Amino acid sequence: MAIKKELLEILVCPLCKVAVQLTPDESGLKCPQCRRVYPIRDGIPTMIVDEARVESE
């Protein structure tokens, strides 16, 4: 299930307050500043810092 464009345009990282970007496989939303990836479950982004994973690059 894809995220609506309107929702993606307003979502920001709860830690950095920077706009997030959809990952290439569309399974998460990535913050370009802190590199946290927030999971998308059943089409709903889980914007909780403790549930995000940090990518190395």
C-alpha positions as CSV (number, residue, x, y, z in Angstrom):
1,M,0.0,0.0,0.0
2,A,1.6,3.3,-1.1
3,I,1.7,6.4,1.0
4,K,-0.2,9.4,-0.4
5,K,1.9,12.1,-1.9
6,E,0.2,14.7,0.4
7,L,1.1,12.8,3.5
8,L,4.7,12.3,2.4
9,E,5.1,16.1,1.8
10,I,4.2,16.9,5.4
11,L,6.0,14.1,7.3
12,V,9.3,15.0,9.1
13,C,11.7,13.1,11.3
14,P,10.4,13.4,14.9
15,L,14.0,13.8,16.1
16,C,15.6,16.2,13.5
17,K,12.4,17.9,12.1
18,V,13.8,17.3,8.6
19,A,11.6,16.1,5.8
20,V,11.7,12.3,5.3
21,Q,12.1,10.5,2.0
22,L,10.5,7.2,0.9
23,T,13.1,4.4,0.7
24,P,13.7,2.8,-2.7
25,D,11.8,-0.4,-1.7
26,E,9.0,1.7,-0.2
27,S,9.2,-0.1,3.2
28,G,10.2,2.9,5.2
29,L,10.8,6.6,5.4
30,K,14.4,7.8,5.8
31,C,15.7,11.0,7.4
32,P,18.6,12.3,5.3
33,Q,20.1,14.0,8.3
34,C,20.2,11.4,11.1
35,R,19.8,8.4,8.7
36,R,17.0,6.9,10.7
37,V,14.5,4.7,8.8
38,Y,11.0,4.7,10.1
39,P,9.0,1.6,9.1
40,I,5.8,1.6,7.2
41,R,3.4,-1.1,8.4
42,D,0.1,-1.7,6.5
43,G,0.5,1.6,4.7
44,I,0.9,3.5,8.0
45,P,4.3,5.2,8.8
46,T,5.5,4.5,12.3
47,M,7.2,7.7,13.3
48,I,8.6,6.6,16.6
49,V,12.3,7.2,17.2
50,D,12.7,3.9,19.3
51,E,11.2,1.9,16.4
52,A,13.5,3.3,13.7
53,R,16.7,1.7,12.6
54,V,19.8,3.8,11.7
55,E,21.5,3.1,8.4
56,S,25.2,3.5,8.0
57,E,24.9,5.3,4.6
